Amino acid sequence: MSGIGCACYLRRLMPHKRFAILEARGDLGGTWDLFRYPGIRSDSDLFTFGYEFRPWTSDQAIADGPAIQSYLRDTAAEYGVDRAIRYHHRLLRADWDSGAALWRVAVRRTDRDETITLLCRWLFGATGYYDYAQGYAPDFGGQRDFTGPIVHPQHWPADLDVTGKRVAVIGSGATAVTLVPALARTAAHVVQVQRTPTYILPVPSRDRIHAALRRLLPAATAYAATRRLNIARQRWVYTLFQRYPRAARRFIRWANRRSLPAGFPLDPHFTPPMRHGISGCARCRMATISPRCGAGGHRSSPVPSPASTKRASS
């Protein structure tokens, strides 16, 4: 996403410059092309996550993966940067040549099984922080004795069908928040296993303010206003949570209690042990998890094992 954004700015602000985008995969989109697990979506609203120069026109602030992929593809085509992408080009190394004042970039052409050298005066790294070859997978005791499939969300099989299955999802971060409700639609039973609870804050998937502004203003103006408003609101919430952590915890618990079924316990499932501040907070769309909590649909269980990755088992 950042590579396409940088290229679009070059097209807009420095149209005389020549550039190339190196992409190791066979399609654009980065994370949004790599991850295909059920329910994948953004955990930030698209009015702030999207590009400033190209409006996100949908009222769905929390968008799913395919919608974001379409947004990226349309943006790249609109600014002509899709023609500058060199697919199946994997960067091996980059060396600065002081004498020539150039970068010498060694690139592996995976489609031709050859290595080439490219020269450039300016090198921008838009690689993200995921290991695309292999997601992090801690070793869980006894997993080699488990007879069912163990799936990492980064490598979700396209033909995996959990209909009628009993599924365990390990972890309670942003991936689990999106994965659990999607699996619960068809699985017979879903259990979320977590070591440490995460603060969960329900947010509406539809931005009503943007919907109202679109009726009154041009699309670009409505997008810009919504973007600035959401950025200001996020800064305000961050400042409030950092300055008044106890009040913030009370607010989150109040929001959780309103969203969960009557009588569903907040402790220990939604109560992180941190007492001196709020370091992170996952956001979920309203009415996604709560109808499936309890009653055989969803249950979280604290366990003393690492929870850095999420795995679905049937």
Secondary structure, DSSP 8 states (H G I E B T S, - for coil): -HHHHHHHHHHHH-TT----EEESSSSS-THHHH---TT-B-SS-HHHHS-TTS----SBSS-BHHHHHHHHHHHHHHTTGGGGEEETEEEEEEEEETTTTEEEEEEEETTTTEEEEEEES-------S--SS-------TTGGG--S-EE-GGG--TT---TT-EEEEE--SHHHHHHHHHHHTT-SEEEEEESS---EEEE-SB-HHHHHHHHHS-HHHHHHHHHHHHHHHHHHHHHHHHH-HHHHHHHHHHHHHHHS-TT---TTTT--S--S-----EEEETTSSGGGSBTTTBEEEE-SS--SS--EE-
